[in-house]
Amino acid sequence: MQNCHYPKHNPLMNRRVFLSNTISAATVSLLPATSSHAAIDLAQPALPYAPEALEPHIDAMTMNIHHGKHHAAYIKNLGDALKAANLPQKHVMELIADLSAVPEAQRTLVRNNGGGHVNHSWFWNWMAPAGSGPQGPEGKLGEAIQGTFGSIADFKKVFADAGTKRFGSGWAWLIITKDGRLKVTSTPNQDNPLMKGIVADEDLGTPLLGLDVWEHAYYLKYQNKRPDYIAAWWSVVNWNQVAKSFASAQV
């Protein structure tokens, strides 16, 4: 996995990025501008586009099952686990970012299903119909990616490698670390880079972009060809949303 500081000639070198110690600040930087601090609770967000809107890159049947079945199941299972643990059924980010407050009997359920709910709540907004926005990172985001990875093409290769080489199920991520570096990483299952104590310290950071590489995200259309799914997915990345997340992380 590639990560480095911006080169000296890059004007962004003196702009530091801070991963907030407060979960609400981290959450709000990743949500659409219309969302509130408490946006990630047990309510399932509607898709911000029609299920067929990402075709031909991601098919409508996959979107209906992924959103309507898999994401909905994470929410139901999370609610059941929180009820069993006698924990409040809101502020899901607080729970999964610090699982020490969750009784051991329900901890794995909250980790897996809470992570699944949060990750997918972000994921739907990291995609948009092809042609509805920029085809790649632009402006300060584009400069930062090029300054870190060498070029946009090099970044996409590193990111695609993280997704392709993730054994089994999981996610590939573009994050900003606490000390201001862009980094590509990946996590297993439904873990994400805000999970302190679960994810290695060097891989903690604010997610700017994430890709679901669970088979349920692509198997109906791409079968076992995960690299083909990743290659097609670039056509529906919502770079406007990624740029908003990047801007929100700046201080």
C-alpha positions as MATLAB code, in Angstrom:
seq = 'MQNCHYPKHNPLMNRRVFLSNTISAATVSLLPATSSHAAIDLAQPALPYAPEALEPHIDAMTMNIHHGKHHAAYIKNLGDALKAANLPQKHVMELIADLSAVPEAQRTLVRNNGGGHVNHSWFWNWMAPAGSGPQGPEGKLGEAIQGTFGSIADFKKVFADAGTKRFGSGWAWLIITKDGRLKVTSTPNQDNPLMKGIVADEDLGTPLLGLDVWEHAYYLKYQNKRPDYIAAWWSVVNWNQVAKSFASAQV';
ca = [
       0.000    0.000    0.000;
       1.413    3.333   -1.040;
       1.417    6.421    1.140;
       3.669    9.424    1.436;
       3.758   13.101    2.334;
       3.080   15.644   -0.369;
       6.312   16.653   -2.148;
       8.001   19.876   -1.085;
       6.945   21.798   -4.168;
       3.305   20.968   -3.579;
       1.411   23.970   -2.141;
      -0.612   21.620    0.021;
       2.473   20.660    2.031;
       1.757   23.201    4.753;
      -1.915   22.343    5.040;
      -2.349   19.735    7.689;
      -5.319   17.442    7.995;
      -6.609   16.379   11.374;
      -8.691   13.342   12.165;
     -11.038   14.693   14.789;
     -11.175   13.008   18.169;
     -14.916   13.523   18.176;
     -16.911   10.931   16.311;
     -19.607   13.398   15.276;
     -17.111   15.624   13.444;
     -15.653   12.648   11.606;
     -19.106   11.450   10.653;
     -20.400   14.774    9.397;
     -17.399   15.216    7.082;
     -18.417   12.039    5.265;
     -22.131   12.639    4.869;
     -24.029   14.640    2.255;
     -24.298   18.336    3.009;
     -27.972   17.970    3.939;
     -27.298   15.389    6.639;
     -27.158   16.092   10.343;
     -24.719   15.045   13.041;
     -27.042   12.177   13.989;
     -27.622   11.051   10.399;
     -26.295    7.532   10.918;
     -28.799    6.003   13.290;
     -30.974    2.937   12.686;
     -32.879    4.534    9.819;
     -31.869    3.234    6.408;
     -31.054    6.034    3.974;
     -32.820    5.887    0.632;
     -30.685    5.503   -2.458;
     -29.873    8.976   -3.836;
     -30.693    7.721   -7.363;
     -32.857    5.049   -8.947;
     -31.556    1.463   -8.672;
     -31.030    1.342  -12.430;
     -29.236    4.687  -12.578;
     -25.744    3.159  -12.352;
     -26.240    0.830  -15.316;
     -24.537   -0.578  -17.291;
     -21.698   -0.487  -14.750;
     -23.755   -1.753  -11.800;
     -27.057   -3.425  -12.566;
     -30.420   -2.622  -11.003;
     -30.938   -6.122   -9.578;
     -27.648   -5.942   -7.700;
     -28.542   -2.510   -6.337;
     -31.996   -3.650   -5.223;
     -30.604   -6.689   -3.428;
     -27.549   -4.886   -2.045;
     -29.520   -1.956   -0.656;
     -32.895   -3.546   -0.004;
     -31.726   -6.891    1.408;
     -28.108   -6.771    2.607;
     -28.046   -3.225    4.002;
     -31.489   -3.667    5.529;
     -30.319   -6.883    7.220;
     -27.342   -5.113    8.800;
     -29.711   -2.560   10.308;
     -32.131   -5.177   11.655;
     -29.345   -7.274   13.141;
     -27.719   -4.193   14.658;
     -30.988   -3.129   16.237;
     -31.477   -6.586   17.719;
     -27.937   -6.591   19.129;
     -28.321   -3.122   20.643;
     -31.621   -4.136   22.233;
     -30.018   -7.236   23.724;
     -27.151   -5.123   25.047;
     -29.528   -2.460   26.397;
     -27.702    0.224   24.394;
     -29.282    3.295   22.728;
     -30.316    2.649   19.149;
     -28.712    5.745   17.647;
     -25.308    7.333   17.043;
     -23.987    4.174   15.421;
     -20.614    5.755   14.656;
     -19.930    6.221   18.349;
     -20.577    2.551   18.984;
     -18.400    1.092   16.251;
     -15.567    3.569   16.771;
     -15.289    2.524   20.423;
     -16.587   -0.986   20.953;
     -15.383   -1.073   24.559;
     -18.810    0.203   25.645;
     -20.521   -2.787   24.038;
     -20.923   -5.927   26.184;
     -18.704   -8.742   24.943;
     -21.687  -10.954   24.155;
     -22.922   -8.485   21.518;
     -19.606   -6.906   20.491;
     -19.006   -8.927   17.346;
     -22.593   -8.424   16.195;
     -22.360   -4.664   16.702;
     -18.955   -4.515   15.015;
     -20.063   -6.430   11.937;
     -23.584   -5.087   11.511;
     -22.802   -1.552   12.700;
     -19.866   -1.430   10.323;
     -22.044   -2.770    7.529;
     -24.667   -0.094    8.147;
     -22.198    2.789    8.345;
     -20.059    1.672    5.409;
     -23.054    1.237    3.136;
     -24.598    4.539    4.219;
     -21.428    6.170    2.897;
     -21.105    3.880   -0.122;
     -24.387    4.868   -1.780;
     -23.291    8.513   -1.717;
     -19.845    7.736   -3.110;
     -21.559    6.707   -6.349;
     -23.588    8.642   -8.894;
     -24.870    8.014  -12.428;
     -22.102    8.058  -15.030;
     -21.729   11.466  -16.631;
     -23.494   13.332  -13.828;
     -20.307   14.878  -12.475;
     -16.527   15.003  -12.906;
     -14.964   11.894  -14.410;
     -12.043   12.067  -11.995;
     -10.665   14.013   -9.035;
     -10.263   17.699   -9.803;
      -9.054   20.856   -8.041;
      -7.342   20.502   -4.682;
      -8.376   16.870   -4.367;
      -6.808   16.062   -7.728;
      -3.643   17.949   -6.799;
      -3.383   16.090   -3.510;
      -3.843   12.689   -5.151;
      -1.258   13.457   -7.814;
       1.151   14.825   -5.220;
       0.861   11.636   -3.193;
       0.604    8.886   -5.783;
       2.307   10.482   -8.806;
      -0.733   10.548  -11.093;
      -4.445    9.801  -11.089;
      -3.744    6.596  -13.018;
      -1.204    5.510  -10.404;
      -3.692    6.202   -7.623;
      -6.359    4.120   -9.352;
      -3.900    1.253   -9.740;
      -2.958    1.315   -6.041;
      -6.625    1.523   -5.026;
      -7.660   -1.254   -7.418;
      -4.841   -3.449   -6.108;
      -6.082   -2.911   -2.536;
      -9.554   -4.046   -3.554;
      -8.424   -6.934   -5.742;
      -5.962   -8.326   -3.207;
      -8.306   -8.097   -0.230;
      -8.805  -11.783    0.511;
     -12.425  -12.750    0.898;
     -14.818   -9.926    1.762;
     -13.975   -6.371    2.704;
     -13.383   -2.825    1.528;
     -10.753   -0.686   -0.191;
     -10.340    2.871    1.122;
      -8.805    6.242    0.345;
      -8.233    7.965    3.691;
      -6.572   10.975    5.239;
      -4.468    9.981    8.217;
      -4.219   12.042   11.391;
      -0.856   13.470   10.302;
      -2.178   14.695    6.973;
      -1.304   11.967    4.490;
      -3.477   10.492    1.812;
      -3.303    6.725    1.994;
      -4.883    3.729    0.313;
      -5.697    0.841    2.598;
      -8.210   -1.972    2.989;
     -10.134   -3.677    5.763;
     -11.745   -7.100    6.112;
     -15.454   -7.735    6.420;
     -17.304   -4.545    7.523;
     -14.474   -2.856    9.418;
     -13.553    0.714    8.471;
     -10.647    3.106    9.115;
     -12.381    4.878   12.011;
     -12.417    1.757   14.190;
      -9.700    2.436   16.727;
      -8.493   -0.722   18.417;
      -9.752   -2.821   15.505;
      -7.766   -1.299   12.645;
      -3.996   -0.870   12.993;
      -3.051    2.627   14.139;
      -1.183    3.360   10.910;
      -4.342    2.622    8.912;
      -6.679    4.843   10.936;
      -8.010    7.917    9.201;
     -10.984    9.739    7.756;
     -12.421    7.799    4.792;
     -12.776    9.871    1.638;
     -13.786    7.020   -0.670;
     -14.573    3.362   -0.123;
     -15.308    0.416   -2.380;
     -17.308   -2.614   -1.287;
     -15.602   -5.773   -2.584;
     -17.979   -8.256   -0.976;
     -19.258  -10.610   -3.673;
     -22.840   -9.431   -3.134;
     -21.740   -6.054   -4.556;
     -20.879   -7.475   -7.968;
     -21.432  -11.216   -8.401;
     -24.676  -11.103  -10.412;
     -23.037   -9.101  -13.199;
     -19.326   -9.854  -12.895;
     -19.356  -13.329  -11.291;
     -15.861  -13.978   -9.917;
     -14.203  -11.205  -11.958;
     -13.606   -8.666   -9.195;
     -11.045   -6.659  -11.238;
     -13.679   -6.094  -13.944;
     -16.122   -4.799  -11.341;
     -13.521   -2.415   -9.942;
     -12.610   -1.148  -13.418;
     -16.281   -0.469  -14.198;
     -16.934    1.117  -10.799;
     -14.666    4.081  -11.571;
     -17.306    5.242  -14.072;
     -19.835    5.810  -11.274;
     -17.623    7.308   -8.544;
     -19.179   10.503   -7.190;
     -16.080   12.713   -7.275;
     -18.109   15.724   -6.118;
     -18.868   13.913   -2.862;
     -15.254   12.797   -2.459;
     -14.120   16.390   -2.960;
     -16.600   17.578   -0.294;
     -15.236   15.024    2.163;
     -11.684   16.105    1.378;
     -12.552   19.778    1.868;
     -14.302   19.029    5.166;
     -11.176   17.309    6.465;
      -8.991   20.379    5.907;
      -8.043   22.773    8.727;
];
